[in-house]
Structures are given as structure tokens and as C-alpha cells.
């Protein structure tokens, strides 16, 4: 039966379609960017699911709350730069948090709009923090303190190299 289904499916494939795996490909089980991406996606999904279930807020909302807990008075642009998120994503989260009275905007100098957590926002931060910290525990659980220090140093260096490469590529393509 399986063979019949496969034959019928192959009959509809155009002749120019490549149907066999290519020889020169990445090893998906040892390609580090893929593994990092899969880990990140799994952690974000877990965190987002819990945040939505418990607080009716998503991961991006949490990120904005967390950024303002670290940097009170930051503008939406500052938060976007700090988190490495698109400004539209941050703006959507800020509007959600404003509607929930978790953050407030004030008029600042030269048209700036500093943001602050409200007392309810600070309480929400404390309630959400353990969910995010659980992801940290998952990542670091089997590592020694020296391993954690080395991993974080390597990740910071990789991020810096990535930023440098983005800058070079942007400059060479005139963007």
C-alpha cells in the first residue's frame, strides 16, 4: 500500500524536480547554527506557552517588561535596540502593556517618550521571572560554573562577530 501511494505521488512530480537528497549537504545533527536555533525555538515556545497560559501575555511582552525592569525610562527605540527586536514588535507589546496598565509613557525632552513599569508591571515582572529563569536552568543545568562563564563569554564574542559582519555587509551593499 505504501508503495502504491509513493508511486502515485511520484507520478505527479515534474521531471525537473530533484527527488533524491543531495550529496553535499550539512549534517543536521552536528550543524551548530541549526542546533542553537532548535534550542532557542524550543525554549521560546515553552516560555511563551507558559506566559500566555498564566498571564495572557507573550514572550515579547515579557521581554519589554524585563528590559524596563533593567532600564527604567528607556524609550521604545532603546528597548528595541537592547532586545534586538523589530520596532514594530516592541510597539505592539508596549501597546498591550499600556492597555493592561503595566507600563506608562511620559513626555520627555525633545519629544522622547520614556517608559516605566507601573507597580502592577513590577509585580508582573516578579511573577513572570521564574518562567524565564527556568529556561536558564534548562540550558545551564549540566554545566559547571566555569563552563557557564566560558559559554557566556563565547556567546558574547559570537554575537559581537555577528554584529560586525552585519555592519560590514550593510556597508558593502550600501544599506
Rosetta blueprint (number, residue, H / E / L):
1 X L
2 X H
3 X H
4 X H
5 X H
6 X H
7 X H
8 X H
9 X H
10 X H
11 X H
12 X L
13 X L
14 X L
15 X L
16 X L
17 X L
18 X L
19 X L
20 X L
21 X L
22 X L
23 X L
24 X L
25 X L
26 X L
27 X L
28 X L
29 X L
30 X L
31 X L
32 X H
33 X H
34 X H
35 X H
36 X H
37 X H
38 X H
39 X H
40 X H
41 X H
42 X H
43 X H
44 X H
45 X H
46 X H
47 X H
48 X H
49 X H
50 X H
51 X H
52 X H
53 X H
54 X H
55 X H
56 X L
57 X L
58 X L
59 X H
60 X H
61 X H
62 X H
63 X H
64 X H
65 X H
66 X H
67 X H
68 X H
69 X H
70 X H
71 X L
72 X L
73 X L
74 X L
75 X L
76 X H
77 X H
78 X H
79 X H
80 X H
81 X H
82 X H
83 X H
84 X L
85 X L
86 X L
87 X H
88 X H
89 X H
90 X H
91 X H
92 X H
93 X H
94 X H
95 X H
96 X H
97 X H
98 X H
99 X H
100 X L
101 X L
102 X L
103 X E
104 X E
105 X E
106 X L
107 X L
108 X L
109 X H
110 X H
111 X H
112 X L
113 X L
114 X L
115 X E
116 X E
117 X E
118 X L
119 X H
120 X H
121 X H
122 X H
123 X H
124 X H
125 X H
126 X H
127 X H
128 X H
129 X H
130 X H
131 X H
132 X H
133 X H
134 X H
135 X H
136 X H
137 X H
138 X H
139 X H
140 X H
141 X L
142 X L
143 X L
144 X L
145 X H
146 X H
147 X H
148 X H
149 X H
150 X H
151 X H
152 X H
153 X H
154 X H
155 X H
156 X H
157 X H
158 X H
159 X H
160 X H
161 X H
162 X H
163 X H
164 X H
165 X H
166 X H
167 X H
168 X H
169 X H
170 X H
171 X H
172 X H
173 X L
174 X L
175 X L
